[in-house]
Amino acid sequence: MKNNLRELRKKNNMSQSDVLIKTGISITTISQLETGRRDIKDVTFETALKFAKCFNCTTEDLINTEE
């Protein structure tokens, strides 16, 4: 399942390090999710909420529904 993490991060003018600082989610995890090496559906709801709060969006916005 594709996600919108890279697009949301860039839209918010953030680096992966910025996301790490705001969420506590490792750069390795962020990178794996952005490149598709890890599936967004495998993250915990808590992690999804951290991303959503960081990007000021809903958890649904994290998922790319245009597959």
C-alpha positions in Angstrom: 0.0 0.0 0.0 1.5 3.3 -1.1 1.6 6.3 1.3 1.9 10.1 1.0 4.6 10.6 3.6 7.3 12.0 1.3 4.7 14.4 -0.3 3.4 15.5 3.1 6.9 16.0 4.4 8.0 18.1 1.4 4.7 20.1 1.5 5.5 21.0 5.1 9.1 21.9 4.1 10.6 19.3 6.5 13.6 17.0 6.3 13.5 13.5 7.6 15.5 14.8 10.6 12.8 17.4 11.3 10.2 14.6 11.3 12.4 12.6 13.7 12.6 15.5 16.1 8.8 16.1 16.0 7.8 12.5 16.2 10.6 10.4 17.7 10.3 8.0 14.7 13.7 6.9 13.4 15.0 8.2 10.1 15.4 4.5 9.1 11.7 3.9 9.5 10.8 7.2 7.8 13.0 6.3 4.9 11.8 2.8 4.6 8.2 4.0 4.5 8.9 6.7 2.0 10.7 4.4 -0.4 8.2 1.5 0.0 10.6 -0.9 1.6 8.1 -0.9 4.6 4.3 -0.8 4.2 2.3 1.9 5.9 -0.3 -0.6 7.0 2.4 -2.3 9.2 2.9 0.7 11.4 1.1 1.0 14.7 -1.8 3.3 15.1 0.3 5.3 17.6 3.0 5.8 14.9 0.3 6.9 12.3 -1.0 9.4 14.8 2.5 10.8 15.3 2.8 11.3 11.6 -0.6 12.9 11.3 0.0 15.3 14.1 3.4 16.2 12.6 1.9 17.0 9.2 -1.4 18.4 10.6 -3.5 15.9 8.7 -5.7 12.9 9.3 -4.4 9.3 9.4 -6.4 8.7 6.2 -4.3 11.4 4.5 -1.2 9.3 5.1 -2.5 6.6 2.7 -2.3 7.0 -1.1 -5.7 5.9 -2.3 -4.8 6.5 -6.0 -3.4 3.0 -6.6 
